[in-house]
Amino acid sequence: MRTLGELGQLCLNQRKLEDDEKYLRRAFDLHNANGAQEERGMDFQSYDFIRVLAALADLELAKSNYPYAEKMYRQAIQLIDRLPGNADVRRRLNENLSKLLQRTDRRQEARALIDAVVVSASEKRWRQFFNEGREAYRKKNYPESELIYAHALDEAEHMERGGPELALTLRAMAQVYLTQGKFEQARLACQRALGLMEDGGAVEDDEIDRTLRTLVRALMKRDRFAEVEPLLVRQLSIQEKIYGDKTHFTGETLALLAYTEHRLGHEKKAEPLLAKAEYIATRFPRRPRTIIAQMYIGRIYAERGELLRAEQNLRRAAEMRRQREGRSAEPFLELGNFYAANGQREKGIAAYEEGLSYTGRDSVDATTFELLVKCAAARQENKEDAEAETLYAAAFCQSLRNCLAPIKNSA
């Protein structure tokens, strides 16, 4: 049987689907029978499945089977309204359904459908701000990204129709806050985004998963593990239903949950979670989430005093980071902290400096700031006062830029 992703790609490439009709109908019947979770690899909240529905509707329309085609078009439209950035896809679905309604002499309904997807001026401004904010974040210009997302949020707040734009903007802002070390602001933005998603009917989809991930990281940075535990349990349940129970998504969450249980003193709960996280990490090397999982596995062993296993996991995370593109220098910060805590100052300095080689000393983010401060402290202990002073000055300038950026950009 074809996977849902393959069928979605066929739809996307506009290839003939008659030969795949039986597979499309199988996917559609599974969805209507609420059996989606039993079919491995099928995400029935995804754009892929919406393309499957649209393709089936097109086939039925070509056969003049209008009632069945209309049912599937409307189901696809109902699903697309729950996903972000949907204006173009929604417009195409409405245009096709409008053609069906015109053929069945329901011209007034057809006209209303076309009018419903006319993009408002506010939505256009939101889209522009949102894309500019995302681009600034990609370029590591975090204060500017925060400011632009604030404009996008204002537009989303004042849109006439309800949609996913507000929750999507809040989640993006939460990630910017988290990157800059503004953990309380990240928490508040995530919680509001989750509330909006749940009010819109989302319960177990990938947007909820992403938002929970940011919220968990913000809370863990403040050692609020009692609040983190139920969030990770919920996130793990969502991921197992969407992706399966042995993926790099679940591997990261298992490692975070194992660390959380360890910090809460629940070692009997932590042990099986840790074992499963370690097993999954060996299956998905060099994935971004696996890198995070290795860090927290290493942290557990370090706090238990199993220093050799801790170092092995932390060095593995750093090596994974070296072998792939990415923005985070966290593995080097974690490795440097481990060496510094265990009296290996030179190795700690080397790890901190390697992290700074990835971020640059002028990057305005929380990881770079911590790398600068920790490296300065280690060099000071090593009697390298001139270099320590340079690093402390760089950290001070970074924090100053972070404070002044909103004032400068609003002037």
Buried (B, 14 or more C-beta within 10 A) or exposed (E): EBBBBBBBBBBEEEEEBEEBEEBBEBBBEBBEEEEBEEBEEBBBBBBBBBBBBBBBBBBBBEEEEBEBBBBBBBBBBEBBBBBBEBBEBBBEBBEBBBBBBBEEEBEEBBEEBEEEBEEEEBBEBBBBBBEBBBEBBEEBBBBBBBBBBBBBBBBBEEBEEEBBBBBBBBBBBBBBBBBBBBBEBBBBBBBBBBEBBEEBEBEBBBBBBBBBBBBBBBBBBEEBBEBBBEBBEBBBEBBBBBBEEBBBBBBBBBBBBBBBBBBBEBEEBBBEBBEBBBEBBEEBBBBBBBBBBBBBBBBBBBEEEBEEBBBBBBBBBBBBBEEEEBBBBBBBBBBBBBBBEBEBBEBBBBBBBBBBEBBEBEBBBBBBBBBBBBBBBBBBEBEBEEBBEBBBEBBEBBBEEBEEBBEEEEE
